[in-house]
């Protein structure tokens, strides 16, 4: 298993470099620069000499391949540069302040999705065409068809504005410091309800449907029928024989959906004003803050690659043939 993980890790390195190269080129080819007056805008025009000095200071006067090599050399030393915004703070410092929030939200969302999607899919498959199966099918169609931003606005209007049950922005109330310990915890949890509900809705619908379909195919296999013929209870047949094999396609789909969870943070954090990496990315894009944008992309790409690596390892644990395939070929 260790060699299996190391092979996947080594393959991720050139892929990460390719992602950063394409992203760097695309970002710099977009119209506009972070320097006021660099474009022909009369209201913001600066003397040409000043603009050239600023571009030279930021290194924007060099060819793209030189800029990319200089940036990659710094990143290899874990130096993401300084933000182009007026505060001029190091990019890594800004990211380190926001990263825990995004990671926490995505881990909670993933746990909820897996914890609910697997049993829902199993129950729908074992009770095919029942009322429960029909209700979950309807839920899946609604989940696939509902945009996150639209659902977020509806929930904010209903539970935040009209009913006043839940807060609609941030992670803490303005009077958080003056609350007791337990009220602080409740205040924090209440701020998480709407963002997590919106983020998990679509993912739960999709993964539960994949689990249902995989389970339906598994329970029709000969070895499952043999287990039933031996007199095993239905619960033992499902739990010990069918479920583990049915999880194989689900693990694959889950690994492919992890980038969507991380990318979806941009929408969720922007709508609910959550101080995470998604909101930081949006601010960097509007400010054309190249070091901040690239720093966010590197972190998100790295997290995505590690998430896929984790899915590969879980896949190998569930199905030993995956990790043993290389040994058999060498023999």
DRENTI-392786 format. One record per residue (C-alpha): residue in one letter; x, y, z. Coordinates in steps of 0.25 Angstrom, whole numbers, plus 5000, padded with zeros to 4 digits. Each point is the difference from the previous one (the first is absolute). Example, Ala and Ser with C-alpha at 12.3 -4.5 7.8 and 13.67 -1.06 7.14 Angstrom:
// DRENTI-392786
{baza "a",{5049,4982,5031}}
{baza "s",{5006,5014,4998}}
END
This chain:
// DRENTI-392786
{baza "x",{5000,5000,5000}}
{baza "x",{5012,5009,5003}}
{baza "x",{5005,4999,4986}}
{baza "x",{4986,5001,4994}}
{baza "x",{4999,5014,5007}}
{baza "x",{5014,5004,4996}}
{baza "x",{4998,4998,4986}}
{baza "x",{4987,5008,5000}}
{baza "x",{5007,5011,5007}}
{baza "x",{5012,5001,4990}}
{baza "x",{4990,5000,4989}}
{baza "x",{4993,5012,5007}}
{baza "x",{5012,5009,4999}}
{baza "x",{5001,5002,4985}}
{baza "x",{4985,5001,5000}}
{baza "x",{5001,5012,5010}}
{baza "x",{5011,5007,4992}}
{baza "x",{4991,4999,4987}}
{baza "x",{4988,5005,5007}}
{baza "x",{5008,5012,5006}}
{baza "x",{5006,5003,4986}}
{baza "x",{4987,5000,4993}}
{baza "x",{4993,5009,5011}}
{baza "x",{5012,5010,4999}}
{baza "x",{4999,5002,4985}}
{baza "x",{4985,5001,5001}}
{baza "x",{5000,5010,5011}}
{baza "x",{5010,5009,4993}}
{baza "x",{4993,4999,4987}}
{baza "x",{4987,5006,5006}}
{baza "x",{4998,5015,4997}}
{baza "x",{5005,5010,5010}}
{baza "x",{5011,5001,5010}}
{baza "x",{5000,5003,5015}}
{baza "x",{5007,5013,4997}}
{baza "x",{4991,5012,4999}}
{baza "x",{5002,5008,4987}}
{baza "x",{5006,4988,4993}}
{baza "x",{4988,5000,4991}}
{baza "x",{4995,5012,4992}}
{baza "x",{4990,5004,5011}}
{baza "x",{5000,5016,5001}}
{baza "x",{4994,5000,5014}}
{baza "x",{5012,4991,5006}}
{baza "x",{5011,5004,4991}}
{baza "x",{5014,5002,5006}}
{baza "x",{5013,5005,4993}}
{baza "x",{5006,4990,4991}}
{baza "x",{5013,5000,5007}}
{baza "x",{4993,4997,5013}}
{baza "x",{4992,4988,4994}}
{baza "x",{5013,4994,4994}}
{baza "x",{5007,5001,5014}}
{baza "x",{4989,4993,5007}}
{baza "x",{5000,4989,4989}}
{baza "x",{5015,4998,5002}}
{baza "x",{4998,5000,5015}}
{baza "x",{4990,4989,4999}}
{baza "x",{5007,4992,4989}}
{baza "x",{4989,5002,4990}}
{baza "x",{5009,5006,4989}}
{baza "x",{5007,4986,4998}}
{baza "x",{4995,4990,4990}}
{baza "x",{4990,4990,5005}}
{baza "x",{5009,4988,5001}}
{baza "x",{5010,5008,5008}}
{baza "x",{4989,5004,5009}}
{baza "x",{4996,4986,5002}}
{baza "x",{5014,4995,5002}}
{baza "x",{5002,5010,5011}}
{baza "x",{4987,4997,5007}}
{baza "x",{5002,4985,4999}}
{baza "x",{5014,5002,5006}}
{baza "x",{4994,5008,5012}}
{baza "x",{4989,4990,5002}}
{baza "x",{5010,4989,5001}}
{baza "x",{5006,5007,5012}}
{baza "x",{4985,5002,5005}}
{baza "x",{5001,5015,4997}}
{baza "x",{4987,5004,4993}}
{baza "x",{5004,5014,5000}}
{baza "x",{4992,5012,5005}}
{baza "x",{4986,5005,4997}}
{baza "x",{4999,5011,4989}}
{baza "x",{4989,5006,5009}}
{baza "x",{5003,5012,5009}}
{baza "x",{5003,4992,5012}}
{baza "x",{5011,4993,4993}}
{baza "x",{5000,4988,5010}}
{baza "x",{5006,4987,4996}}
{baza "x",{4991,4991,4992}}
{baza "x",{5003,4988,5009}}
{baza "x",{4996,5008,5012}}
{baza "x",{4986,5004,4994}}
{baza "x",{4998,4985,4996}}
{baza "x",{5004,4994,5013}}
{baza "x",{4989,5009,5007}}
{baza "x",{4989,4995,4990}}
{baza "x",{5004,4986,4997}}
{baza "x",{4995,4994,5014}}
{baza "x",{4986,5005,4997}}
{baza "x",{4999,4994,4986}}
{baza "x",{5006,4987,5005}}
{baza "x",{4990,4999,5011}}
{baza "x",{4988,5003,4992}}
{baza "x",{5004,4990,4989}}
{baza "x",{5003,4989,5010}}
{baza "x",{4987,5002,5007}}
{baza "x",{4993,5000,4987}}
{baza "x",{5007,4987,4995}}
{baza "x",{4997,4993,5013}}
{baza "x",{4985,5004,5000}}
{baza "x",{4999,4996,4985}}
{baza "x",{5006,4986,5002}}
{baza "x",{4993,4997,5013}}
{baza "x",{4986,5003,4994}}
{baza "x",{5003,4996,4985}}
{baza "x",{5004,4985,5003}}
{baza "x",{4989,4996,5008}}
{baza "x",{4990,5007,4992}}
{baza "x",{5005,4993,4987}}
{baza "x",{5000,4987,5007}}
{baza "x",{4986,5001,5005}}
{baza "x",{4995,5005,4986}}
{baza "x",{5007,4988,4993}}
{baza "x",{4995,4990,5010}}
{baza "x",{4986,5006,5000}}
{baza "x",{4999,5003,4985}}
{baza "x",{4987,5006,4995}}
{baza "x",{4995,5002,5015}}
{baza "x",{4995,5014,5005}}
{baza "x",{5014,5003,5006}}
{baza "x",{5006,4997,4986}}
{baza "x",{4991,5009,4993}}
{baza "x",{5002,5011,5010}}
{baza "x",{5015,4999,4999}}
{baza "x",{4999,5000,4985}}
{baza "x",{4992,5013,5000}}
{baza "x",{5010,5006,5010}}
{baza "x",{5011,4996,4990}}
{baza "x",{4993,5007,4989}}
{baza "x",{4998,5013,5008}}
{baza "x",{5015,4999,5005}}
{baza "x",{5005,4999,4986}}
{baza "x",{4992,5012,4995}}
{baza "x",{5001,5010,5011}}
{baza "x",{5012,5010,4998}}
{baza "x",{5008,5002,5013}}
{baza "x",{4999,5015,5000}}
{baza "x",{4985,5000,4997}}
{baza "x",{4997,4990,5012}}
{baza "x",{5009,5009,5009}}
{baza "x",{4992,5012,4997}}
{baza "x",{4987,4993,5003}}
{baza "x",{5005,4994,5013}}
{baza "x",{5006,5014,5004}}
{baza "x",{4986,5007,4997}}
{baza "x",{4992,4989,5007}}
{baza "x",{5008,4997,5013}}
{baza "x",{5008,5012,5001}}
{baza "x",{4991,5012,4996}}
{baza "x",{4986,4995,5001}}
{baza "x",{5001,4990,5012}}
{baza "x",{5013,5006,5006}}
{baza "x",{5004,4986,5005}}
{baza "x",{5014,5000,4994}}
{baza "x",{5011,5010,4997}}
{baza "x",{5003,5002,4985}}
{baza "x",{5014,5005,5000}}
{baza "x",{5014,4998,5006}}
{baza "x",{5004,4990,5011}}
{baza "x",{4997,5008,5012}}
{baza "x",{4990,5010,5005}}
{baza "x",{5005,5014,5003}}
{baza "x",{4998,4998,5015}}
{baza "x",{5007,4987,5000}}
{baza "x",{5011,5004,5010}}
{baza "x",{4989,5004,5011}}
{baza "x",{4993,4986,4999}}
{baza "x",{5002,4989,5010}}
{baza "x",{5008,4988,4995}}
{baza "x",{4989,4991,4996}}
{baza "x",{4992,5011,4994}}
{baza "x",{5013,5003,4991}}
{baza "x",{5000,4986,4996}}
{baza "x",{4985,5000,4996}}
{baza "x",{5003,5013,4993}}
{baza "x",{5011,4994,4992}}
{baza "x",{4992,4988,4996}}
{baza "x",{4987,5008,4996}}
{baza "x",{5009,5008,4990}}
{baza "x",{5004,4986,4994}}
{baza "x",{4986,4995,4998}}
{baza "x",{4996,5007,4987}}
{baza "x",{5014,4999,4993}}
{baza "x",{5002,4985,5003}}
{baza "x",{4985,4997,4996}}
{baza "x",{5002,5007,4987}}
{baza "x",{5014,4993,4997}}
{baza "x",{4995,4986,5004}}
{baza "x",{4987,5001,4992}}
{baza "x",{5004,4997,4986}}
{baza "x",{5012,4991,5004}}
{baza "x",{4991,4991,5009}}
{baza "x",{4990,4999,4989}}
{baza "x",{5010,4995,4990}}
{baza "x",{5008,4991,5009}}
{baza "x",{4988,4993,5005}}
{baza "x",{4995,4997,4986}}
{baza "x",{5014,4994,4996}}
{baza "x",{4999,4992,5013}}
{baza "x",{4986,4995,4996}}
{baza "x",{5004,4996,4986}}
{baza "x",{5013,4993,5005}}
{baza "x",{4992,4992,5010}}
{baza "x",{4990,4996,4990}}
{baza "x",{5011,4994,4991}}
{baza "x",{5007,4993,5012}}
{baza "x",{4988,4993,5006}}
{baza "x",{4997,4993,4986}}
{baza "x",{5014,4994,5000}}
{baza "x",{5001,4985,5001}}
{baza "x",{5008,5000,5013}}
{baza "x",{4989,5008,5007}}
{baza "x",{4990,4990,4995}}
{baza "x",{5008,4989,5005}}
{baza "x",{5002,5006,5014}}
{baza "x",{4984,5001,5001}}
{baza "x",{4999,4986,4995}}
{baza "x",{5009,4996,5012}}
{baza "x",{4990,5005,5010}}
{baza "x",{5006,5013,5004}}
{baza "x",{4991,5011,5005}}
{baza "x",{4998,5011,4990}}
{baza "x",{5007,5010,5010}}
{baza "x",{5012,4991,4999}}
{baza "x",{5000,4999,4985}}
{baza "x",{4999,5015,4998}}
{baza "x",{5010,5004,5011}}
{baza "x",{5011,4989,4998}}
{baza "x",{4999,4997,4985}}
{baza "x",{4993,5011,4992}}
{baza "x",{5004,5013,5007}}
{baza "x",{5015,4999,4999}}
{baza "x",{5000,4997,4985}}
{baza "x",{4989,5010,4998}}
{baza "x",{5009,5011,5006}}
{baza "x",{5010,4999,4989}}
{baza "x",{4994,5009,4989}}
{baza "x",{4995,5009,5011}}
{baza "x",{5014,5002,5005}}
{baza "x",{5004,5004,4986}}
{baza "x",{4989,5010,4998}}
{baza "x",{5003,5006,5014}}
{baza "x",{5014,5002,4996}}
{baza "x",{4996,5007,4987}}
{baza "x",{4990,5009,5008}}
{baza "x",{5010,5005,5010}}
{baza "x",{5005,5011,4991}}
{baza "x",{4985,5004,4998}}
{baza "x",{4999,5002,5015}}
{baza "x",{5013,5008,5001}}
{baza "x",{4996,5008,4988}}
{baza "x",{4986,5002,5005}}
{baza "x",{5006,5007,5012}}
{baza "x",{5001,5013,4992}}
{baza "x",{4985,5001,4998}}
{baza "x",{4996,4996,5014}}
{baza "x",{5010,5009,5007}}
{baza "x",{4997,5012,4991}}
{baza "x",{4985,4999,5002}}
{baza "x",{5001,4998,5015}}
{baza "x",{5012,5009,5002}}
{baza "x",{5008,4989,5006}}
{baza "x",{5015,5004,5002}}
{baza "x",{5006,4988,4993}}
{baza "x",{5009,4998,4988}}
{baza "x",{4988,5000,4990}}
{baza "x",{4997,5015,5004}}
{baza "x",{5015,5003,5000}}
{baza "x",{5001,4995,4986}}
{baza "x",{4988,5009,4995}}
{baza "x",{5007,5012,5007}}
{baza "x",{5013,4996,4993}}
{baza "x",{4993,4999,4986}}
{baza "x",{4993,5013,5001}}
{baza "x",{5013,5007,5004}}
{baza "x",{5008,4993,4990}}
{baza "x",{5009,4995,5011}}
{baza "x",{5009,4990,4992}}
{baza "x",{5008,4995,5012}}
{baza "x",{4987,4998,5008}}
{baza "x",{4993,4993,4989}}
{baza "x",{5011,4991,4997}}
{baza "x",{5003,4997,5015}}
{baza "x",{4985,4996,5001}}
{baza "x",{5001,4991,4988}}
{baza "x",{5012,4993,5005}}
{baza "x",{4993,4997,5013}}
{baza "x",{4987,4996,4994}}
{baza "x",{5007,4991,4989}}
{baza "x",{5009,4994,5011}}
{baza "x",{4988,4997,5009}}
{baza "x",{4992,4994,4988}}
{baza "x",{5012,4991,4996}}
{baza "x",{5002,4995,5014}}
{baza "x",{4985,4997,5001}}
{baza "x",{5001,4992,4987}}
{baza "x",{5012,4993,5006}}
{baza "x",{4991,4997,5013}}
{baza "x",{4989,4995,4991}}
{baza "x",{5010,4991,4993}}
{baza "x",{5005,4994,5013}}
{baza "x",{4986,4997,5005}}
{baza "x",{4997,4994,4987}}
{baza "x",{5013,4991,5002}}
{baza "x",{4995,4996,5014}}
{baza "x",{4986,4997,4995}}
{baza "x",{5005,4992,4988}}
{baza "x",{5014,4993,5002}}
{baza "x",{5001,4997,4986}}
{baza "x",{5003,5015,4997}}
{baza "x",{5012,5000,5008}}
{baza "x",{5005,4986,4996}}
{baza "x",{4998,5002,4985}}
{baza "x",{5014,5006,4998}}
{baza "x",{5007,4989,5008}}
{baza "x",{4993,4989,4991}}
{baza "x",{5004,5007,4987}}
{baza "x",{5015,5001,5005}}
{baza "x",{4999,4985,5003}}
END
